[in-house]
Amino acid sequence: MIQSRRTVLTAVAGLAVAALAAPVLAGDNRRLLQVADARATAPNFSGITKWFNSAPLSIGDLRGRVVLVDFWTYGCYNCVNTLPYVTKLYETYKDKGLVVVGVHTPEFPFERSASNVQAALKRHGITYPVAQDNESATWNAWRNQYWPAQYIVDQRGNVVFSHAGEGQYDEIERTVRRLLNATS
């Protein structure tokens, strides 16, 4: 009896995964976005020790806007490689409703220094808001595990896209553009 229940549950789980994956495999990005819309509401920024380039922000304050949350740290080689793409995306879409919020979560003690973070912002030409998350409170609230990691939050405050590591820049931009066009 237990074995037959496992078989049925395994089959049902397999069908559910197939139903969710089919649009992705078929290249139907609209369906992918709709599936992603069912994800949880974006957590707030918490435990932030300092804000750069902005007054303190909250996810609630950003409702009605498309938000790219970028977890990074200036000592991470892969994070630094993503910064030109994130800054270009911000420059391209900031006047169309995109807000980028960098969440600088240090991996090493020297990355906790506000003056070091400020120097990194200047060095990389970052003008969008950056939250210094020295205690990893926002990192933990988002259940993030990677540097770098990007999350896109729709106008209703739901996380609709996530990516860890370098790459997928075109997909990130397409998602931002699609969300921005949904309200124009």
C-alpha atoms as an extended CHARMM CRD file, in Angstrom:
* protein
*
       184  EXT
         1         1  MET       CA              0.0000000000        0.0000000000        0.0000000000  PROA      1               0.0000000000
         2         2  ILE       CA              2.7630000000        2.4560000000        0.9600000000  PROA      2               0.0000000000
         3         3  GLN       CA              4.7100000000        1.6080000000       -2.1870000000  PROA      3               0.0000000000
         4         4  SER       CA              1.6630000000        2.2630000000       -4.4020000000  PROA      4               0.0000000000
         5         5  ARG       CA              1.0930000000        5.6420000000       -2.7040000000  PROA      5               0.0000000000
         6         6  ARG       CA              4.7210000000        6.5690000000       -3.3970000000  PROA      6               0.0000000000
         7         7  THR       CA              4.2980000000        5.5540000000       -7.0090000000  PROA      7               0.0000000000
         8         8  VAL       CA              1.1590000000        7.6840000000       -7.3630000000  PROA      8               0.0000000000
         9         9  LEU       CA              2.7520000000       10.6640000000       -5.5990000000  PROA      9               0.0000000000
        10        10  THR       CA              5.8860000000       10.3470000000       -7.7370000000  PROA      10              0.0000000000
        11        11  ALA       CA              3.7690000000       10.2560000000      -10.9000000000  PROA      11              0.0000000000
        12        12  VAL       CA              1.7360000000       13.3000000000       -9.8180000000  PROA      12              0.0000000000
        13        13  ALA       CA              4.9050000000       15.2260000000       -8.9300000000  PROA      13              0.0000000000
        14        14  GLY       CA              6.4160000000       14.2920000000      -12.2960000000  PROA      14              0.0000000000
        15        15  LEU       CA              3.3330000000       15.5320000000      -14.1410000000  PROA      15              0.0000000000
        16        16  ALA       CA              3.3830000000       18.8100000000      -12.2040000000  PROA      16              0.0000000000
        17        17  VAL       CA              7.0470000000       19.3980000000      -13.0270000000  PROA      17              0.0000000000
        18        18  ALA       CA              6.4020000000       18.5510000000      -16.6860000000  PROA      18              0.0000000000
        19        19  ALA       CA              3.4520000000       20.9690000000      -16.8170000000  PROA      19              0.0000000000
        20        20  LEU       CA              5.5640000000       23.7640000000      -15.3680000000  PROA      20              0.0000000000
        21        21  ALA       CA              8.5970000000       22.9990000000      -17.5400000000  PROA      21              0.0000000000
        22        22  ALA       CA              6.7310000000       22.5830000000      -20.8370000000  PROA      22              0.0000000000
        23        23  PRO       CA              6.3150000000       26.3210000000      -21.5030000000  PROA      23              0.0000000000
        24        24  VAL       CA              9.9960000000       26.9160000000      -20.7690000000  PROA      24              0.0000000000
        25        25  LEU       CA             11.0790000000       24.1050000000      -23.0720000000  PROA      25              0.0000000000
        26        26  ALA       CA              8.7150000000       25.3650000000      -25.7560000000  PROA      26              0.0000000000
        27        27  GLY       CA             10.0910000000       28.8940000000      -25.4240000000  PROA      27              0.0000000000
        28        28  ASP       CA              6.8420000000       30.3960000000      -24.1270000000  PROA      28              0.0000000000
        29        29  ASN       CA              8.2520000000       33.1010000000      -21.8470000000  PROA      29              0.0000000000
        30        30  ARG       CA              4.8200000000       34.5910000000      -21.1400000000  PROA      30              0.0000000000
        31        31  ARG       CA              3.8230000000       31.3680000000      -19.4130000000  PROA      31              0.0000000000
        32        32  LEU       CA              7.1190000000       31.3710000000      -17.5080000000  PROA      32              0.0000000000
        33        33  LEU       CA              6.3780000000       34.8570000000      -16.2190000000  PROA      33              0.0000000000
        34        34  GLN       CA              2.8550000000       33.8360000000      -15.2260000000  PROA      34              0.0000000000
        35        35  VAL       CA              4.1700000000       30.8050000000      -13.3330000000  PROA      35              0.0000000000
        36        36  ALA       CA              6.7530000000       32.9950000000      -11.6390000000  PROA      36              0.0000000000
        37        37  ASP       CA              4.0030000000       35.4630000000      -10.6440000000  PROA      37              0.0000000000
        38        38  ALA       CA              2.7850000000       32.8840000000       -8.1320000000  PROA      38              0.0000000000
        39        39  ARG       CA              5.9560000000       33.2790000000       -6.0610000000  PROA      39              0.0000000000
        40        40  ALA       CA              5.9850000000       34.9010000000       -2.6670000000  PROA      40              0.0000000000
        41        41  THR       CA              5.9100000000       38.5700000000       -1.8900000000  PROA      41              0.0000000000
        42        42  ALA       CA              9.3830000000       40.0680000000       -1.8080000000  PROA      42              0.0000000000
        43        43  PRO       CA             10.8370000000       40.3580000000        1.6980000000  PROA      43              0.0000000000
        44        44  ASN       CA             11.7000000000       43.7880000000        3.0010000000  PROA      44              0.0000000000
        45        45  PHE       CA             15.2160000000       45.1740000000        3.3820000000  PROA      45              0.0000000000
        46        46  SER       CA             16.0650000000       44.5570000000        7.0300000000  PROA      46              0.0000000000
        47        47  GLY       CA             19.0640000000       45.0790000000        9.2780000000  PROA      47              0.0000000000
        48        48  ILE       CA             20.6270000000       47.5680000000        6.8750000000  PROA      48              0.0000000000
        49        49  THR       CA             23.4940000000       49.4250000000        8.5410000000  PROA      49              0.0000000000
        50        50  LYS       CA             23.8670000000       52.1310000000        5.8790000000  PROA      50              0.0000000000
        51        51  TRP       CA             22.2360000000       53.2650000000        2.6350000000  PROA      51              0.0000000000
        52        52  PHE       CA             24.3140000000       54.7340000000       -0.1770000000  PROA      52              0.0000000000
        53        53  ASN       CA             22.9140000000       56.9180000000       -2.9850000000  PROA      53              0.0000000000
        54        54  SER       CA             19.4730000000       56.9370000000       -1.3490000000  PROA      54              0.0000000000
        55        55  ALA       CA             17.4370000000       57.4450000000        1.7590000000  PROA      55              0.0000000000
        56        56  PRO       CA             16.3630000000       54.1320000000        3.3320000000  PROA      56              0.0000000000
        57        57  LEU       CA             13.9980000000       52.1540000000        1.0880000000  PROA      57              0.0000000000
        58        58  SER       CA             11.4230000000       49.4550000000        1.6990000000  PROA      58              0.0000000000
        59        59  ILE       CA              9.7630000000       47.0270000000       -0.6680000000  PROA      59              0.0000000000
        60        60  GLY       CA              6.4210000000       48.6200000000        0.2470000000  PROA      60              0.0000000000
        61        61  ASP       CA              7.7130000000       52.0530000000       -0.8160000000  PROA      61              0.0000000000
        62        62  LEU       CA              8.6740000000       50.5810000000       -4.2000000000  PROA      62              0.0000000000
        63        63  ARG       CA              5.2190000000       49.1540000000       -5.0430000000  PROA      63              0.0000000000
        64        64  GLY       CA              4.2030000000       50.1850000000       -8.5310000000  PROA      64              0.0000000000
        65        65  ARG       CA              7.8030000000       49.9980000000       -9.7480000000  PROA      65              0.0000000000
        66        66  VAL       CA              9.8410000000       47.1500000000      -11.1910000000  PROA      66              0.0000000000
        67        67  VAL       CA             12.7320000000       46.4220000000       -8.8200000000  PROA      67              0.0000000000
        68        68  LEU       CA             15.9670000000       44.5560000000       -9.4950000000  PROA      68              0.0000000000
        69        69  VAL       CA             17.5560000000       43.4770000000       -6.2120000000  PROA      69              0.0000000000
        70        70  ASP       CA             21.2160000000       42.6340000000       -6.7430000000  PROA      70              0.0000000000
        71        71  PHE       CA             23.0800000000       40.8100000000       -3.9510000000  PROA      71              0.0000000000
        72        72  TRP       CA             26.7960000000       41.4050000000       -4.2830000000  PROA      72              0.0000000000
        73        73  THR       CA             30.0160000000       42.2350000000       -2.4920000000  PROA      73              0.0000000000
        74        74  TYR       CA             32.9060000000       44.2410000000       -3.8740000000  PROA      74              0.0000000000
        75        75  GLY       CA             35.4880000000       41.5690000000       -3.0340000000  PROA      75              0.0000000000
        76        76  CYS       CA             33.7590000000       38.9480000000       -5.1910000000  PROA      76              0.0000000000
        77        77  TYR       CA             35.2510000000       38.5710000000       -8.6670000000  PROA      77              0.0000000000
        78        78  ASN       CA             31.9830000000       37.2670000000      -10.1480000000  PROA      78              0.0000000000
        79        79  CYS       CA             30.0050000000       40.0990000000       -8.5590000000  PROA      79              0.0000000000
        80        80  VAL       CA             32.3330000000       42.6890000000      -10.0360000000  PROA      80              0.0000000000
        81        81  ASN       CA             31.8760000000       41.0660000000      -13.4580000000  PROA      81              0.0000000000
        82        82  THR       CA             28.0890000000       41.6120000000      -13.2620000000  PROA      82              0.0000000000
        83        83  LEU       CA             28.2610000000       45.2780000000      -12.2430000000  PROA      83              0.0000000000
        84        84  PRO       CA             28.6290000000       46.7300000000      -15.7740000000  PROA      84              0.0000000000
        85        85  TYR       CA             25.4430000000       44.9200000000      -16.8260000000  PROA      85              0.0000000000
        86        86  VAL       CA             23.4980000000       45.9680000000      -13.7280000000  PROA      86              0.0000000000
        87        87  THR       CA             24.5930000000       49.6140000000      -14.0350000000  PROA      87              0.0000000000
        88        88  LYS       CA             23.7650000000       49.6520000000      -17.7720000000  PROA      88              0.0000000000
        89        89  LEU       CA             20.3230000000       48.1740000000      -17.0790000000  PROA      89              0.0000000000
        90        90  TYR       CA             19.7400000000       50.8610000000      -14.4570000000  PROA      90              0.0000000000
        91        91  GLU       CA             20.8520000000       53.6700000000      -16.7600000000  PROA      91              0.0000000000
        92        92  THR       CA             18.6790000000       52.3470000000      -19.6030000000  PROA      92              0.0000000000
        93        93  TYR       CA             15.4450000000       51.8300000000      -17.6450000000  PROA      93              0.0000000000
        94        94  LYS       CA             15.5510000000       54.0760000000      -14.5590000000  PROA      94              0.0000000000
        95        95  ASP       CA             13.3820000000       56.7130000000      -16.2510000000  PROA      95              0.0000000000
        96        96  LYS       CA             10.8940000000       54.0600000000      -17.3630000000  PROA      96              0.0000000000
        97        97  GLY       CA             10.1180000000       52.7110000000      -13.8760000000  PROA      97              0.0000000000
        98        98  LEU       CA             13.0290000000       50.4150000000      -12.9480000000  PROA      98              0.0000000000
        99        99  VAL       CA             14.6280000000       50.7070000000       -9.5330000000  PROA      99              0.0000000000
       100       100  VAL       CA             17.8510000000       48.8220000000       -8.8730000000  PROA      100             0.0000000000
       101       101  VAL       CA             18.7500000000       48.1610000000       -5.2630000000  PROA      101             0.0000000000
       102       102  GLY       CA             22.1690000000       46.7180000000       -4.6270000000  PROA      102             0.0000000000
       103       103  VAL       CA             22.4140000000       44.7550000000       -1.4050000000  PROA      103             0.0000000000
       104       104  HSD       CA             26.0730000000       44.6650000000       -0.3970000000  PROA      104             0.0000000000
       105       105  THR       CA             26.3910000000       41.6480000000        1.8890000000  PROA      105             0.0000000000
       106       106  PRO       CA             30.0280000000       41.1180000000        2.9220000000  PROA      106             0.0000000000
       107       107  GLU       CA             31.6930000000       37.7510000000        2.8600000000  PROA      107             0.0000000000
       108       108  PHE       CA             34.8970000000       38.8960000000        4.5950000000  PROA      108             0.0000000000
       109       109  PRO       CA             35.4610000000       41.3050000000        7.5140000000  PROA      109             0.0000000000
       110       110  PHE       CA             37.2180000000       43.9550000000        5.4000000000  PROA      110             0.0000000000
       111       111  GLU       CA             34.0840000000       44.2160000000        3.2130000000  PROA      111             0.0000000000
       112       112  ARG       CA             32.1290000000       45.5470000000        6.2070000000  PROA      112             0.0000000000
       113       113  SER       CA             33.8230000000       48.9420000000        6.0160000000  PROA      113             0.0000000000
       114       114  ALA       CA             31.4350000000       51.6530000000        4.7860000000  PROA      114             0.0000000000
       115       115  SER       CA             34.3410000000       53.6250000000        3.3480000000  PROA      115             0.0000000000
       116       116  ASN       CA             35.4740000000       50.5610000000        1.3620000000  PROA      116             0.0000000000
       117       117  VAL       CA             31.9410000000       50.0880000000        0.0130000000  PROA      117             0.0000000000
       118       118  GLN       CA             31.7460000000       53.8010000000       -0.8770000000  PROA      118             0.0000000000
       119       119  ALA       CA             35.0790000000       53.5430000000       -2.7190000000  PROA      119             0.0000000000
       120       120  ALA       CA             33.8000000000       50.4990000000       -4.6410000000  PROA      120             0.0000000000
       121       121  LEU       CA             30.6430000000       52.3730000000       -5.6510000000  PROA      121             0.0000000000
       122       122  LYS       CA             32.7590000000       55.2090000000       -6.9950000000  PROA      122             0.0000000000
       123       123  ARG       CA             35.2020000000       52.8420000000       -8.7270000000  PROA      123             0.0000000000
       124       124  HSD       CA             32.3770000000       51.0120000000      -10.5130000000  PROA      124             0.0000000000
       125       125  GLY       CA             30.2210000000       54.0650000000      -11.2580000000  PROA      125             0.0000000000
       126       126  ILE       CA             27.2780000000       52.8310000000       -9.1980000000  PROA      126             0.0000000000
       127       127  THR       CA             24.6730000000       55.5510000000       -8.6980000000  PROA      127             0.0000000000
       128       128  TYR       CA             21.6500000000       53.3970000000       -7.8180000000  PROA      128             0.0000000000
       129       129  PRO       CA             20.6970000000       52.7570000000       -4.1730000000  PROA      129             0.0000000000
       130       130  VAL       CA             22.8990000000       50.3090000000       -2.2880000000  PROA      130             0.0000000000
       131       131  ALA       CA             22.0770000000       48.8580000000        1.1240000000  PROA      131             0.0000000000
       132       132  GLN       CA             24.9480000000       47.7470000000        3.3620000000  PROA      132             0.0000000000
       133       133  ASP       CA             23.7940000000       44.4340000000        4.8370000000  PROA      133             0.0000000000
       134       134  ASN       CA             26.6690000000       43.7360000000        7.2570000000  PROA      134             0.0000000000
       135       135  GLU       CA             24.7030000000       41.3160000000        9.4380000000  PROA      135             0.0000000000
       136       136  SER       CA             23.1930000000       39.4260000000        6.4620000000  PROA      136             0.0000000000
       137       137  ALA       CA             19.6700000000       40.1980000000        7.7020000000  PROA      137             0.0000000000
       138       138  THR       CA             18.3370000000       41.0400000000        4.2440000000  PROA      138             0.0000000000
       139       139  TRP       CA             20.3460000000       38.1660000000        2.7340000000  PROA      139             0.0000000000
       140       140  ASN       CA             18.6450000000       35.7920000000        5.1900000000  PROA      140             0.0000000000
       141       141  ALA       CA             15.1870000000       37.3360000000        4.7370000000  PROA      141             0.0000000000
       142       142  TRP       CA             15.4780000000       36.6850000000        0.9960000000  PROA      142             0.0000000000
       143       143  ARG       CA             16.9160000000       33.1960000000        1.6880000000  PROA      143             0.0000000000
       144       144  ASN       CA             19.7210000000       34.0880000000       -0.6640000000  PROA      144             0.0000000000
       145       145  GLN       CA             22.7010000000       31.7560000000       -0.8910000000  PROA      145             0.0000000000
       146       146  TYR       CA             24.9040000000       33.1610000000       -3.6430000000  PROA      146             0.0000000000
       147       147  TRP       CA             27.0910000000       36.0590000000       -4.7060000000  PROA      147             0.0000000000
       148       148  PRO       CA             26.0400000000       37.5010000000       -7.0720000000  PROA      148             0.0000000000
       149       149  ALA       CA             22.2880000000       36.9520000000       -7.2010000000  PROA      149             0.0000000000
       150       150  GLN       CA             19.6000000000       38.9880000000       -8.8920000000  PROA      150             0.0000000000
       151       151  TYR       CA             15.8920000000       39.0600000000       -8.0950000000  PROA      151             0.0000000000
       152       152  ILE       CA             13.2530000000       40.9250000000      -10.0870000000  PROA      152             0.0000000000
       153       153  VAL       CA             10.2140000000       42.1800000000       -8.1970000000  PROA      153             0.0000000000
       154       154  ASP       CA              7.0860000000       43.1480000000      -10.1310000000  PROA      154             0.0000000000
       155       155  GLN       CA              4.9030000000       46.1780000000       -9.5280000000  PROA      155             0.0000000000
       156       156  ARG       CA              2.7590000000       44.2450000000       -7.0230000000  PROA      156             0.0000000000
       157       157  GLY       CA              5.7750000000       43.3680000000       -4.8900000000  PROA      157             0.0000000000
       158       158  ASN       CA              6.1600000000       39.7310000000       -5.9880000000  PROA      158             0.0000000000
       159       159  VAL       CA              9.4520000000       38.0950000000       -6.8930000000  PROA      159             0.0000000000
       160       160  VAL       CA              9.0010000000       36.9700000000      -10.5080000000  PROA      160             0.0000000000
       161       161  PHE       CA             12.5740000000       36.1140000000      -11.5010000000  PROA      161             0.0000000000
       162       162  SER       CA             15.7700000000       35.0330000000       -9.7930000000  PROA      162             0.0000000000
       163       163  HSD       CA             19.2300000000       34.1790000000      -11.0220000000  PROA      163             0.0000000000
       164       164  ALA       CA             22.4620000000       33.3070000000       -9.2260000000  PROA      164             0.0000000000
       165       165  GLY       CA             25.8830000000       33.9210000000      -10.7210000000  PROA      165             0.0000000000
       166       166  GLU       CA             26.9960000000       35.6400000000      -13.8730000000  PROA      166             0.0000000000
       167       167  GLY       CA             25.0970000000       35.5810000000      -17.1440000000  PROA      167             0.0000000000
       168       168  GLN       CA             21.4700000000       35.5470000000      -18.2600000000  PROA      168             0.0000000000
       169       169  TYR       CA             21.7670000000       39.2880000000      -18.8800000000  PROA      169             0.0000000000
       170       170  ASP       CA             19.4620000000       39.1610000000      -21.9180000000  PROA      170             0.0000000000
       171       171  GLU       CA             16.8160000000       37.2290000000      -19.9930000000  PROA      171             0.0000000000
       172       172  ILE       CA             17.0340000000       39.6830000000      -17.0920000000  PROA      172             0.0000000000
       173       173  GLU       CA             16.5900000000       42.6120000000      -19.4760000000  PROA      173             0.0000000000
       174       174  ARG       CA             13.6940000000       40.9200000000      -21.3130000000  PROA      174             0.0000000000
       175       175  THR       CA             11.9440000000       40.3220000000      -17.9870000000  PROA      175             0.0000000000
       176       176  VAL       CA             12.4300000000       43.9420000000      -16.9160000000  PROA      176             0.0000000000
       177       177  ARG       CA             11.2480000000       45.2280000000      -20.3010000000  PROA      177             0.0000000000
       178       178  ARG       CA              8.1740000000       42.9400000000      -20.2570000000  PROA      178             0.0000000000
       179       179  LEU       CA              7.1810000000       44.1030000000      -16.7750000000  PROA      179             0.0000000000
       180       180  LEU       CA              7.7180000000       47.7630000000      -17.6450000000  PROA      180             0.0000000000
       181       181  ASN       CA              5.6520000000       47.4070000000      -20.8300000000  PROA      181             0.0000000000
       182       182  ALA       CA              2.8420000000       45.7530000000      -18.8830000000  PROA      182             0.0000000000
       183       183  THR       CA              2.0410000000       49.1070000000      -17.2740000000  PROA      183             0.0000000000
       184       184  SER       CA              2.6740000000       51.4550000000      -20.1990000000  PROA      184             0.0000000000
